[in-house]
Amino acid sequence: CFKDFALIAADRSQYQSIIVQKTDEDKVLLLDESKLMTAVGEAADRTRFSEYIQKNLSLYKFRNSSKLSTFATANFIRGELATALRQGPYQTNLIVAGWDEKEGATMYWMDYLACMHKQNTAAHGYCSNFILSLMDKHYREDMTVDEALALIDMCIEQIRMRLIVSPPNFTVKIVDKDGARLFAHRNSADVIY
C-alpha cells in the first residue's frame, strides 16, 4: 500500500496435494469498484468465502444505496471469519486493499483465525518467508507505480528462485483514485534466465 495506490499480486496456480490443477486461476477478486481482495488456502474454501463476501457487499450496496469503506469492509470480513471460526472455519487467509476519498489507499492483512492488521506490505503462504524481508528493505510509502511494480517483480523473482515448486504465472492488480483494475500479468514465458 503506497501513498496514492495499492498493488496486490497473487500467483495463478491451483494445487491439490502434489497435482497442479490449473495455472490461470485469478485469486485477486474485485469486491467493488474500489476494493480488491486476494485469498490463499484450500481452493474450495478460498472460492466459496471470496464469492460469499463479494455477493454480501453487493447486497449491502443494493440495500443501502452506499458502499462500505475499506476499513468497514475489512471489519465485516473479519467478523465473518470469526463467526465461521466457531462453526466450521474457512481455511483461507486474506489481503484486502481499497481506495477511499478520506483515507486514500489502505490494506488489511487477515488470517483464518480472524486476526486483522492494517499493513503497508503483506504476504501469505510460504512465499512470505522470502518476500517480507525484501518488502521491508525496499518499501517506501512515496514509491511510484513503476517502482512498486519493480518491487513486486523482485518478489516474484525470489519466489521463482527459492521455492521448489514455484508458481509460473502471477496477476497484479491496482486500486487507486481511478478504481480497481487489472494492472499486469507476470508469466513464466516472460522470464529470461
Buried (B, 14 or more C-beta within 10 A) or exposed (E): BBEBBBBBBBBBBBBEEEEEEEBEBEBBBBBBBBBBBBBBBBBEBBBBBBEBBBEBBEEBBEEEEEBBBBBBBBBBBBEBBBEBEEEEBBEBBBBBBBBBEEEBBBBBBBBBEBEBEEBBBBBBBBBBEBBBEBBEEBBEEEBEBEEBBEBBBBBBBBBBEEBEEBBBBBBBBBBBEEEBEEBBEBEEEEEEE
